[in-house]
């Protein structure tokens, strides 16, 4: 509405221009310019110049109007014309100097202001401009000298006092700045800029409550100061008071619907709640009203967290188009390119940051990671060393160096680097926890405990350390001490979710579901938006067999628009063979976020299972638009299921043609051959892909899988180890090595690999599942087996393989009734899986149900050969006696 009004006003002005004299147009233009309507002023001044192109006053004011609109090039052009028309018009020099300051051309600004000052010595305005020019180039002493001279010339000039206060802040002289600002406020109690600066100083000093008071004072003076509301909202976010921040954003949107700030603040609240799709929608709304670097930056982060890397990249590039020196946008661009394995492009972007500041520790750290990804380990270590030299507390670089040494068997060097990280930043929990984890893995629990306890400070930040101590206690079967330490963690920080989650898991493993539910219930009451609380409660009720209560919490999580909740509820319906209900839930998820690849993929897979192939292909077209690689693979697999091999091959060939330098198309083509059981052809195509793209870890994993299918375990292991070398923290590659050891009967080596995998990614379900199974089989503690299985089940409640492991772990922990419920559901989901049927038979036998045990064993053996077939035959013989 506002834009329409402005356009109408300009059109009205234009229609009236022809009948007026140049003097009348000039006077009207000044009126519009002074009334902050610079667009209309431009039209009027240009109309005056059409009547007389030598009308110097009109051209001068036209230049000022352009400057007010931020059109620096046009303003400079018009000011220069004025100077050519009238070289003695000195005020043009001063206006040009201000323009150069805003364009960060400080040397030119200094020269122009110097010329003006030579003709007008003692000009407060010119001395102020010189001071601002010096300050922008960090020549603080010179800047202070000019600003103090300006104040001497005009002691009541508040703008100069504000600039001097800003200079004092930049130079680290906060007391001087505060004294000056207090003086300004005493003289002018309604000066908003002075209050904003005071609030910023209080916030930077950590006095957030005082800053909030000042913002409230600004709003009391003028309710239309939306910036004060916005800044208050940002502080509420930093304090973790998201409900209060959201309330502020809602009030802003209601009061200022045409301003971008309220929508941006609401987007930031959603971002903090990890509701990235909602956040993206609000941030887009803010950008439509007024594009800002902050809006684009957080929109980019939303897409990054949603896995939409190309869309994220475009947001950061929009910032760099306007502000090429934006460090954060450039670093995020580099980070995304690294994730996409466009390593050379990432290196180029990171080097641009280092060209601006060669001592940027974060950039050196990222560059080190990039070189490591390319296999340039010496260059990578050199950059990581530069990072720690530039910032001795660059803990991440020490950690990376530690990982590097440990991955190459240099345990002493690795331990030293991790210890250095703790020493350099004793308050950094991450490095302390990593070092303790390393000691625990090496079986040195006393040293791990020492590292953890030495970090205790008596502050709120101790809570994660008490959680880690409790985990160590539980690993040593010191349950009472573990519970005690978790209770301490809750007392110190009642809002830390990990304490409640750990206690809930402990009680669940112990079979005390009610206490576990109480813990999650308390967490849910503390934080009604906590996804883990709602999904944890749903999972526990499912294990108990209380489907109605489970659905209640799935629904609560879904109502909170938590993406995982939609998938979990859909999985819940699938377990009960309620396909239509599952699709309905997924449609709701897609309606909330049309870019939810996981929901689209799950819906497509359900359609394929129902042989609704054409509908599935349409869904996978949508996936392809968001994630080309995943979408094409899903479509190809669908064509294979349809027995339309020709179209599957055609799709794969298109990918190869589109990305000739990538292995992705060859992997897709290999998957077609794999489905035809043409493993030789599949291996040939994947190797072709690796010739053009040797660093593609997904291709190496697929190659290993193909060798594994042919039982060529040695070749498979070579491929998996190579993948890990290319990407040292890549959990799937480490897991795959563990799986090979498992297949070769080297279970202890498999356990070690699964544990290492979980150190890299503690939510990697295949490793959780397999480690839980091996622990249940006696390669660990049965209690740990159940803990790991419960964690895996909470992450993937619809995964029948995970349910089987959970049921087996429950059985090993003598929880027979619970085991029967869970294994029964797993058998319903995978009725043709002999291993699940065998485990269910074990549960029936333990419960004394001989008839069902015999029936289920007969079914398991009828389904074909499996690992426990001999044990099943032996058990059937015993039961028949």
C-alpha positions in Angstrom: 0.0 0.0 0.0 2.8 2.4 0.9 4.6 1.7 -2.4 1.4 2.4 -4.4 1.0 5.7 -2.5 4.5 6.8 -3.3 4.2 5.9 -7.0 0.9 7.8 -7.1 2.5 10.8 -5.4 5.4 10.8 -7.9 2.9 10.6 -10.8 1.0 13.5 -9.3 4.1 15.5 -9.0 5.1 14.7 -12.6 1.7 15.9 -13.9 2.1 19.2 -12.1 5.6 19.9 -13.3 4.9 21.3 -16.7 2.9 24.3 -15.6 5.3 25.4 -12.9 8.4 27.6 -13.1 11.9 26.3 -12.3 11.8 28.3 -9.0 8.5 26.8 -8.0 9.7 23.3 -8.8 12.9 23.9 -6.8 11.0 25.1 -3.7 8.6 22.1 -3.9 11.6 19.8 -4.3 13.3 21.2 -1.2 10.0 20.7 0.7 9.9 17.0 -0.4 13.6 16.5 0.4 13.2 18.0 3.9 10.1 15.8 4.4 12.2 12.6 3.7 10.5 12.0 0.3 13.7 11.9 -1.7 12.0 10.1 -4.7 9.6 12.9 -5.3 12.4 15.4 -4.7 14.5 13.8 -7.5 11.5 14.2 -10.0 11.0 17.9 -9.1 14.7 18.8 -9.3 15.1 17.0 -12.6 12.1 18.8 -13.9 13.6 22.2 -12.9 16.8 21.2 -14.7 14.9 20.3 -17.9 13.8 24.0 -17.9 17.3 25.2 -17.2 20.2 22.7 -17.2 22.5 25.4 -15.7 20.3 25.8 -12.7 23.2 25.1 -10.2 21.0 25.1 -7.0 18.6 22.5 -8.4 21.5 20.2 -9.5 23.1 20.5 -6.1 19.9 19.5 -4.3 19.4 16.7 -6.9 22.8 15.3 -5.9 21.8 15.5 -2.2 18.5 13.7 -3.0 20.4 10.9 -4.8 22.8 10.6 -1.8 19.8 10.3 0.6 18.5 7.4 -1.6 21.9 5.7 -1.4 22.5 6.2 -5.1 26.2 7.2 -4.6 27.3 7.1 -8.2 24.5 9.4 -9.5 25.0 11.7 -6.5 28.8 11.9 -7.3 28.1 12.6 -10.9 25.7 15.5 -10.1 28.0 17.0 -7.5 30.9 17.0 -10.0 28.8 18.8 -12.6 27.9 21.5 -10.0 31.6 21.9 -9.3 32.4 22.2 -13.0 29.6 24.8 -13.4 30.7 26.7 -10.4 34.2 25.9 -9.1 33.9 28.3 -6.2 30.9 26.5 -4.7 32.8 25.1 -1.7 29.9 23.2 0.0 30.1 20.7 -2.9 33.5 19.6 -1.7 32.1 18.9 1.8 29.1 16.9 0.4 31.5 14.9 -1.9 33.7 14.2 1.1 30.7 12.8 3.1 29.8 10.7 0.0 33.3 9.3 -0.2 33.2 8.4 3.5 30.0 6.4 3.0 31.6 4.7 0.1 34.6 3.9 2.3 36.9 5.9 0.0 38.6 7.5 2.9 41.7 8.9 1.1 39.5 10.7 -1.4 37.2 11.9 1.4 40.2 13.2 3.3 41.5 15.2 0.3 38.1 16.8 -0.4 37.4 17.7 3.2 41.0 19.1 3.5 40.4 21.4 0.5 37.1 22.6 2.1 38.8 23.2 5.5 41.6 25.2 3.8 38.9 27.7 2.7 36.8 27.4 5.8 39.1 26.9 8.8 37.4 25.9 12.0 34.3 24.5 10.2 32.8 22.1 12.8 31.0 20.1 10.1 34.2 19.6 8.1 36.3 18.7 11.1 33.7 16.2 12.0 33.8 14.7 8.5 37.6 14.4 8.7 37.2 12.7 12.0 34.8 10.2 10.6 37.1 9.5 7.6 40.0 8.8 10.0 37.9 6.6 12.2 36.7 4.5 9.3 40.4 3.7 8.4 41.1 3.0 12.1 43.3 6.1 12.6 41.7 6.6 16.0 44.1 9.2 17.5 43.8 11.5 14.4 40.0 11.0 14.4 39.7 12.0 18.1 41.8 15.1 17.4 39.5 16.3 14.6 36.3 15.5 16.5 37.6 17.3 19.6 38.4 20.3 17.4 34.9 20.2 15.9 33.4 20.3 19.5 35.7 23.2 20.3 34.3 25.0 17.4 30.7 24.1 18.3 30.4 22.7 21.9 26.7 21.8 21.6 27.0 19.8 18.3 25.4 16.5 19.4 26.2 14.6 16.2 29.9 15.2 16.8 29.6 14.0 20.3 27.9 10.8 19.1 30.7 10.2 16.5 33.3 10.8 19.3 31.5 8.4 21.6 31.5 5.8 18.8 35.2 6.4 18.3 35.9 5.8 22.0 34.0 2.5 21.9 35.9 1.4 18.8 39.2 2.3 20.5 38.2 0.4 23.7 37.7 3.5 25.8 34.2 2.7 27.0 34.2 4.9 30.2 34.9 8.0 28.1 32.2 7.0 25.6 29.6 6.5 28.4 30.4 9.8 30.0 29.9 11.6 26.7 26.7 9.8 25.9 25.3 10.6 29.4 26.1 14.2 28.7 24.2 14.0 25.4 21.2 12.5 27.1 21.2 15.1 29.8 21.1 17.8 27.2 18.6 16.0 25.0 16.6 13.4 26.9 14.9 12.2 23.7 18.0 11.6 21.6 17.5 8.0 20.3 20.9 7.4 18.8 22.6 8.1 22.2 20.3 5.6 23.9 21.0 3.0 21.2 24.7 3.4 21.7 24.3 3.2 25.5 22.2 0.0 25.1 24.8 -1.5 22.8 27.6 -0.8 25.3 25.6 -2.4 28.1 25.0 -5.5 26.0 28.6 -5.8 25.0 29.6 -5.6 28.6 27.2 -8.5 29.4 24.6 -6.3 31.1 21.7 -7.5 29.0 19.0 -6.6 31.5 20.3 -3.0 31.6 20.3 -2.9 27.8 16.7 -4.1 27.8 15.8 -1.3 30.2 17.3 1.3 27.8 15.4 -0.2 24.8 12.2 0.1 26.8 13.1 3.8 27.6 13.5 4.4 23.8 10.0 2.8 23.2 8.5 4.9 26.0 9.8 8.0 24.2 8.6 6.9 20.8 6.5 3.7 20.2 7.4 3.7 16.5 11.0 2.9 17.2 10.7 -0.6 15.8 14.5 -1.1 16.0 14.4 -0.9 19.8 11.8 -3.7 19.8 13.9 -5.7 17.4 17.1 -5.3 19.5 15.1 -6.4 22.6 14.0 -9.5 20.8 17.5 -10.4 19.8 18.6 -10.1 23.5 15.7 -12.4 24.5 16.9 -14.9 21.9 20.5 -14.8 23.3 19.1 -15.3 26.8 17.2 -18.4 25.6 13.8 -16.7 26.3 12.3 -17.7 22.9 8.7 -17.3 24.0 9.3 -13.7 25.0 11.2 -13.0 21.8 8.3 -14.6 19.8 5.8 -12.4 21.6 7.9 -9.3 20.7 8.0 -10.4 17.0 4.2 -11.0 16.9 3.6 -7.5 18.4 5.9 -6.0 15.8 4.2 -7.7 12.9 0.8 -6.5 14.2 2.0 -2.9 14.8 4.3 -2.6 11.8 3.0 -5.1 9.2 4.9 -3.2 6.4 8.3 -3.4 8.1 10.6 -6.3 7.7 12.0 -6.4 11.3 9.2 -8.3 12.9 9.2 -11.1 10.3 13.0 -11.4 10.5 12.8 -11.6 14.3 10.1 -14.3 14.2 12.3 -16.2 11.7 15.3 -16.0 14.1 13.2 -17.5 16.9 12.1 -20.4 14.6 15.8 -20.8 13.6 16.8 -21.1 17.3 14.1 -23.7 17.8 15.6 -25.6 14.8 12.3 -25.2 12.8 14.2 -24.3 9.7 11.4 -24.5 7.3 9.2 -22.1 9.3 12.2 -19.8 9.8 12.9 -19.7 6.1 9.3 -18.7 5.4 9.4 -15.8 7.9 12.9 -14.7 6.6 11.6 -14.7 3.0 8.7 -12.5 4.2 11.1 -10.0 5.7 13.3 -10.0 2.6 10.3 -9.3 0.3 9.7 -6.1 2.3 13.3 -5.1 2.7 16.3 -7.2 1.7 19.0 -7.2 4.4 22.3 -9.0 4.7 21.2 -10.4 8.0 18.0 -11.8 6.4 19.9 -13.4 3.6 22.5 -14.8 6.0 20.0 -16.6 8.3 18.0 -17.7 5.3 21.1 -19.3 3.9 21.7 -21.0 7.3 18.2 -22.4 7.2 18.7 -23.9 3.8 22.1 -25.2 4.9 20.5 -27.0 7.9 17.7 -28.3 5.6 20.4 -29.8 3.4 19.5 -27.6 0.5 23.1 -26.6 -0.2 22.7 -24.9 -3.6 19.8 -22.7 -2.4 21.8 -21.8 0.7 24.8 -20.9 -1.5 22.7 -18.5 -3.5 21.7 -16.6 -0.3 25.3 -16.1 0.7 26.2 -15.1 -2.9 23.5 -12.4 -2.8 25.3 -10.9 0.2 28.7 -11.1 -1.5 27.3 -9.4 -4.6 26.5 -6.3 -2.4 29.2 -6.7 0.2 32.2 -8.6 -1.3 34.1 -8.2 2.0 31.5 -10.0 4.1 33.6 -12.5 6.0 30.8 -14.6 7.4 29.1 -15.0 4.0 32.4 -15.9 2.4 33.3 -18.5 5.1 29.8 -20.1 4.8 30.3 -20.2 1.0 33.6 -22.0 1.6 32.0 -24.4 4.1 29.2 -25.4 1.7 31.6 -25.9 -1.2 33.6 -28.2 1.1 30.5 -30.1 1.9 29.7 -30.5 -1.8 33.3 -31.7 -2.3 34.0 -28.7 -4.6 37.3 -28.4 -2.8 39.2 -26.2 -5.2 36.3 -23.7 -5.3 36.2 -23.7 -1.5 40.0 -23.1 -1.3 39.5 -20.1 -3.7 36.8 -18.6 -1.5 38.7 -19.1 1.8 41.8 -17.5 0.3 39.7 -14.4 -0.5 39.1 -14.1 3.3 42.8 -14.5 4.0 43.6 -11.8 1.4 41.5 -9.4 3.6 43.2 -10.6 6.8 46.1 -13.0 6.7 45.8 -13.7 10.4 42.2 -15.0 10.3 42.4 -18.1 12.4 39.0 -19.5 11.3 39.9 -19.1 7.6 43.3 -20.9 8.2 41.5 -23.7 10.0 39.0 -24.1 7.1 41.8 -24.0 4.6 43.5 -26.7 6.5 40.4 -28.8 6.4 40.1 -28.3 2.6 43.7 -29.4 2.0 43.1 -32.4 4.2 40.1 -33.3 2.1 42.3 -33.2 -1.0 44.8 -35.5 0.7 47.3 -32.7 1.0 48.1 -33.5 4.6 51.4 -31.5 4.9 49.7 -28.4 3.6 46.7 -29.1 5.8 48.8 -29.4 8.9 50.6 -26.2 7.9 47.4 -24.3 7.8 46.1 -25.7 11.1 49.4 -24.6 12.7 48.9 -21.1 11.3 45.4 -21.2 12.8 46.7 -22.0 16.3 49.5 -19.4 15.8 47.0 -16.7 14.8 44.7 -17.7 17.7 46.3 -19.9 20.4 42.8 -20.6 21.6 41.7 -22.0 18.2 40.6 -25.2 19.8 39.1 -26.6 16.7 42.5 -26.6 15.0 44.1 -28.5 17.8 41.2 -31.0 17.7 41.7 -31.4 13.9 45.4 -32.0 14.4 44.6 -34.5 17.2 42.2 -36.4 14.9 44.8 -36.4 12.1 47.4 -37.9 14.3 45.1 -40.4 15.9 43.7 -41.6 12.5 47.3 -42.4 11.5 48.1 -44.3 14.7 50.2 -41.5 16.2 48.4 -41.7 19.6 51.0 -39.8 21.6 50.9 -36.8 19.2 47.1 -36.9 19.0 46.8 -36.9 22.8 49.2 -34.0 23.0 47.1 -31.9 20.5 43.9 -32.7 22.4 45.5 -31.8 25.7 46.8 -28.6 24.1 43.2 -27.7 23.2 42.1 -28.2 26.8 45.0 -26.2 28.1 44.5 -23.3 25.7 40.8 -23.0 26.4 40.0 -24.7 29.7 36.4 -23.5 29.5 35.9 -25.2 26.1 33.7 -28.2 27.0 34.1 -29.7 23.5 37.8 -30.3 23.7 37.7 -31.5 27.3 35.0 -34.0 26.4 36.9 -35.1 23.4 40.0 -35.8 25.4 38.1 -37.6 28.1 36.4 -39.7 25.4 39.8 -40.6 23.9 41.0 -41.8 27.4 37.9 -43.8 27.9 38.3 -45.5 24.5 41.9 -46.4 25.4 40.5 -47.9 28.7 42.2 -45.2 30.8 39.1 -44.3 32.9 41.0 -42.7 35.8 42.6 -40.2 33.4 39.3 -39.5 31.7 37.7 -38.8 35.1 40.6 -36.5 36.0 40.2 -34.5 32.8 36.4 -34.1 33.4 36.7 -33.2 37.1 39.4 -30.7 36.6 37.0 -28.7 34.4 34.4 -28.3 37.2 34.1 -24.7 38.2 30.9 -24.6 40.3 29.1 -22.8 37.5 26.1 -23.7 35.3 28.5 -24.9 32.6 29.4 -27.9 34.8 26.2 -29.7 33.9 27.5 -31.3 30.7 30.7 -32.4 32.6 28.6 -34.2 35.2 26.7 -35.9 32.4 30.0 -37.2 31.0 31.1 -38.3 34.5 27.8 -40.2 34.9 28.4 -41.9 31.5 31.8 -43.0 32.8 30.2 -44.3 36.1 27.6 -46.3 34.1 30.3 -47.8 32.0 32.0 -49.1 35.2 28.6 -50.4 36.5 28.6 -47.7 39.2 24.9 -47.0 38.7 24.3 -45.2 42.0 27.2 -42.7 41.4 25.9 -42.2 37.8 22.4 -41.3 39.0 23.9 -39.0 41.6 26.0 -37.1 39.0 23.0 -36.7 36.7 20.9 -35.4 39.6 23.7 -32.8 40.3 23.6 -31.8 36.6 19.9 -31.2 36.9 20.3 -29.1 40.0 23.0 -26.9 38.4 21.2 -26.5 35.1 17.5 -27.6 35.3 17.0 -26.8 31.6 19.8 -29.0 30.1 18.0 -31.7 28.2 20.9 -34.2 28.2 20.5 -34.9 32.0 16.8 -35.9 31.6 17.5 -37.9 28.5 20.4 -39.8 30.1 18.3 -40.6 33.2 15.3 -41.6 31.1 17.5 -44.0 29.1 19.0 -45.4 32.3 15.6 -46.1 33.8 14.3 -47.5 30.5 17.2 -49.9 30.3 16.5 -50.9 33.9 12.9 -51.6 32.9 11.5 -48.8 35.0 9.5 -47.2 32.2 7.4 -45.1 34.5 10.5 -43.3 35.9 11.8 -42.9 32.4 8.5 -41.3 31.3 8.7 -39.0 34.4 12.1 -37.7 33.3 10.9 -37.0 29.7 7.7 -35.5 31.2 9.7 -33.1 33.3 11.8 -32.2 30.3 8.7 -31.6 28.2 7.2 -29.3 30.9 10.5 -27.4 31.1 10.6 -27.0 27.3 7.3 -27.7 25.5 9.1 -27.3 22.2 11.7 -30.0 22.9 11.5 -32.6 20.1 13.5 -35.2 22.0 11.1 -35.1 24.9 8.0 -35.7 22.8 9.6 -38.3 20.6 11.2 -40.0 23.6 7.8 -40.2 25.4 6.2 -41.6 22.2 9.0 -44.3 21.8 8.7 -45.4 25.5 4.9 -45.7 25.2 5.4 -47.8 22.1 7.9 -50.1 23.8 5.3 -50.5 26.6 2.7 -51.4 24.0 0.6 -48.3 24.8 0.0 -47.2 21.2 -2.7 -44.7 22.2 -0.4 -42.7 24.4 2.4 -43.0 21.8 0.1 -41.4 19.2 -0.7 -38.6 21.6 3.0 -37.5 21.8 3.6 -38.1 18.1 0.7 -35.8 17.5 2.0 -33.1 20.0 5.4 -33.2 18.2 3.7 -33.0 14.8 1.5 -30.0 16.0 4.8 -28.3 16.9 5.8 -28.8 13.2 8.9 -31.0 14.2 9.9 -32.7 10.9 11.0 -35.9 12.6 7.6 -36.2 14.3 5.8 -36.5 10.9 8.1 -39.3 9.9 7.8 -41.1 13.2 4.0 -40.9 13.2 4.0 -42.2 9.6 6.3 -45.0 10.6 3.9 -45.8 13.5 1.0 -46.2 11.0 3.1 -48.3 8.7 3.9 -50.8 11.5 0.1 -51.3 11.8 -0.2 -51.7 8.0 -2.1 -48.4 7.9 -0.6 -47.1 4.6 -3.3 -44.6 3.9 -2.9 -42.9 7.3 0.9 -42.9 6.8 0.5 -41.1 3.5 -1.9 -38.6 5.0 0.6 -37.7 7.7 3.4 -37.3 5.1 1.1 -35.1 3.0 0.7 -32.9 6.1 4.5 -32.7 6.5 4.9 -31.7 2.8 2.2 -29.1 3.2 4.1 -27.6 6.1 7.4 -27.7 4.2 7.1 -28.5 0.5 10.9 -28.8 0.5 11.0 -31.7 3.0 13.0 -34.2 1.1 12.7 -36.9 3.8 8.9 -36.8 3.8 8.8 -36.8 0.0 11.2 -39.7 -0.2 9.2 -41.7 2.4 6.0 -41.1 0.6 7.5 -42.2 -2.7 8.9 -45.4 -1.2 5.5 -46.3 0.2 4.0 -45.7 -3.2 6.6 -48.0 -4.8 5.9 -50.7 -2.2 2.2 -50.4 -3.2 3.2 -50.7 -6.9 1.8 -47.2 -7.6 4.9 -46.5 -9.7 3.7 -43.5 -11.7 2.7 -41.6 -8.6 6.0 -42.5 -7.0 7.9 -41.1 -10.1 6.1 -37.8 -9.8 7.1 -37.6 -6.1 10.7 -38.4 -7.0 10.6 -35.6 -9.6 9.9 -33.2 -6.7 12.8 -34.8 -4.8 15.1 -34.4 -7.9 14.2 -30.6 -8.0 15.5 -30.3 -4.5 18.3 -32.9 -4.4 19.2 -33.9 -8.0 21.4 -36.8 -6.9 18.9 -38.4 -4.5 16.0 -37.8 -6.8 17.5 -39.5 -9.8 18.7 -42.5 -7.8 15.1 -43.0 -6.5 13.6 -42.6 -10.0 16.1 -45.1 -11.4 15.3 -47.6 -8.6 11.5 -47.1 -9.4 12.1 -47.8 -13.1 14.0 -51.0 -12.1 11.1 -52.0 -9.9 8.8 -51.4 -12.9 11.1 -53.7 -15.0 11.6 -50.6 -17.2 15.4 -51.1 -17.5 15.7 -49.0 -20.6 14.4 -45.9 -18.9 16.5 -46.5 -15.9 19.7 -46.7 -18.0 18.5 -43.6 -20.0 18.2 -41.6 -16.7 21.7 -42.7 -15.6 23.2 -41.7 -19.0 21.6 -38.3 -18.7 23.4 -37.8 -15.3 26.7 -38.8 -16.8 26.2 -36.4 -19.7 25.2 -33.5 -17.4 28.0 -34.1 -14.9 30.9 -35.5 -17.0 33.5 -34.8 -14.3 31.5 -36.5 -11.5 31.1 -40.1 -10.5 27.4 -39.7 -9.5 26.0 -40.8 -12.9 28.2 -43.8 -13.0 27.0 -44.8 -9.5 23.4 -44.5 -10.7 24.2 -46.7 -13.7 26.0 -49.1 -11.5 22.9 -49.4 -9.3 20.9 -50.4 -12.4 23.3 -53.2 -13.1 23.3 -54.1 -9.4 19.5 -54.6 -9.5 19.9 -56.9 -12.5 22.5 -58.8 -10.4 25.1 -57.9 -13.0 27.8 -57.1 -10.4 30.7 -57.2 -12.9 29.0 -54.5 -15.0 28.1 -52.4 -11.9 31.8 -52.6 -10.7 33.0 -51.6 -14.1 30.8 -48.5 -14.2 31.7 -47.3 -10.7 35.4 -47.7 -11.5 34.8 -45.6 -14.6 33.3 -42.9 -12.3 36.2 -43.0 -10.0 38.6 -42.5 -12.9 37.0 -39.1 -13.5 36.2 -38.3 -9.9 38.7 -40.2 -7.7 37.7 -38.4 -4.5 34.0 -39.3 -4.6 33.5 -41.1 -1.2 30.0 -42.2 -2.1 31.3 -44.0 -5.2 34.0 -45.7 -3.1 31.3 -46.8 -0.6 29.1 -48.2 -3.4 32.2 -50.0 -4.9 32.8 -51.6 -1.5 29.2 -52.6 -1.2 29.4 -54.4 -4.6 32.5 -56.3 -3.6 30.8 -57.1 -0.3 27.8 -58.6 -2.2 30.2 -60.8 -4.1 31.8 -61.8 -0.8 35.1 -60.2 -1.8 35.6 -58.8 1.6 39.3 -57.8 1.2 38.5 -55.6 -1.9 35.5 -54.2 -0.1 37.7 -53.2 2.9 40.2 -51.5 0.6 37.4 -49.4 -0.9 36.0 -48.5 2.6 39.5 -47.6 4.0 40.2 -45.5 0.9 36.8 -43.6 1.5 37.8 -42.9 5.1 41.2 -41.6 3.9 39.5 -39.2 1.6 37.2 -38.0 4.3 38.5 -38.8 7.8 35.4 -38.1 9.8 33.0 -40.0 7.4 30.9 -42.2 9.6 29.5 -44.4 6.8 33.0 -45.4 5.7 34.1 -46.3 9.3 30.8 -48.2 9.9 31.3 -50.2 6.6 34.7 -51.4 7.8 33.1 -52.6 11.1 30.5 -54.5 9.0 33.2 -56.3 7.1 34.9 -57.4 10.3 31.5 -58.5 11.5 31.0 -60.6 8.3 34.5 -62.1 8.6 33.8 -63.2 12.2 36.1 -60.6 13.7 33.5 -59.2 16.1 35.9 -57.5 18.5 37.4 -55.5 15.7 33.9 -54.8 14.5 32.9 -53.4 17.9 36.0 -51.1 17.9 35.0 -49.7 14.5 31.4 -49.2 15.5 32.5 -47.3 18.6 34.8 -45.1 16.5 32.0 -44.5 14.1 29.7 -43.3 17.0 32.5 -41.0 18.2 32.3 -39.3 14.8 28.4 -39.3 14.7 26.6 -40.5 17.8 23.3 -40.6 16.0 24.4 -42.9 13.1 21.7 -45.6 13.4 23.5 -48.5 11.6 26.4 -48.3 14.0 24.1 -48.0 17.1 22.1 -51.0 15.9 25.0 -53.3 15.1 27.0 -52.4 18.2 23.8 -53.0 20.3 23.4 -56.4 18.7 27.1 -57.4 19.3 26.8 -56.3 22.9 23.7 -58.4 23.3 25.7 -61.3 21.8 28.3 -61.0 24.5 30.8 -58.6 23.0 29.8 -56.0 25.5 27.4 -55.5 28.4 23.8 -56.5 27.9 22.8 -53.3 29.6 24.8 -51.3 27.1 23.1 -53.3 24.3 19.7 -52.2 25.5 20.8 -48.5 25.9 22.1 -48.4 22.4 19.1 -50.1 21.0 16.7 -47.7 22.7 18.7 -44.7 21.3 18.5 -46.2 17.8 14.8 -46.9 18.2 14.1 -43.3 19.3 15.9 -42.1 16.1 14.2 -44.5 13.7 11.0 -46.0 15.4 9.8 -47.4 12.0 13.0 -49.3 11.2 12.1 -53.1 11.6 15.8 -54.0 11.8 16.2 -51.6 14.8 13.1 -53.0 16.4 14.5 -56.6 16.0 17.7 -55.5 17.8 15.7 -53.8 20.5 13.6 -56.8 21.0 16.6 -59.1 21.2 18.3 -56.7 23.7 15.2 -56.7 25.8 15.2 -60.5 25.7 18.8 -60.7 26.8 18.0 -58.3 29.7 15.2 -60.7 30.8 12.4 -58.4 29.8 10.5 -61.1 28.0 7.0 -59.5 27.7 8.5 -56.3 26.3 10.6 -58.3 23.9 7.6 -60.2 22.6 5.7 -56.9 21.9 8.6 -55.3 20.0 9.6 -58.4 18.1 5.9 -59.0 17.2 5.8 -55.6 15.6 9.1 -56.2 13.8 7.8 -59.5 12.4 4.6 -57.8 11.2 6.8 -55.2 9.3 9.1 -57.9 7.9 7.1 -61.1 7.8 9.7 -62.8 5.5 12.7 -62.2 7.6 13.9 -65.5 9.2 16.2 -63.8 11.8 13.3 -61.8 13.2 11.1 -64.8 13.3 13.8 -66.8 15.2 14.2 -64.0 17.8 10.4 -63.9 18.3 10.5 -67.7 18.8 13.2 -67.2 21.5 10.9 -64.8 23.2 8.0 -67.2 23.0 10.1 -70.0 24.5 11.3 -67.8 27.3 7.7 -66.9 28.2 6.8 -70.6 28.2 4.6 -70.4 25.1 5.9 -73.6 23.5 3.2 -73.8 20.8 3.9 -70.3 19.3 7.7 -70.9 19.7 7.4 -74.1 17.5 5.1 -72.5 15.0 7.5 -69.4 14.6 10.6 -71.6 14.4 9.0 -73.6 11.6 8.2 -70.4 9.7 11.8 -69.1 10.2 13.3 -72.3 8.8 10.8 -72.3 5.9 11.9 -68.8 4.8 15.4 -70.1 3.8 19.0 -70.1 5.2 20.1 -67.5 7.8 22.9 -67.0 10.3 21.1 -68.7 13.2 19.5 -71.5 11.1 21.4 -74.3 12.9 20.5 -72.9 16.3 16.9 -72.7 15.2 16.9 -76.4 14.1 18.5 -77.4 17.4 15.9 -75.5 19.4 13.0 -76.9 17.4 14.3 -80.4 18.0 14.4 -79.7 21.8 10.9 -78.3 21.8 9.5 -81.3 20.0 10.8 -83.8 22.6 
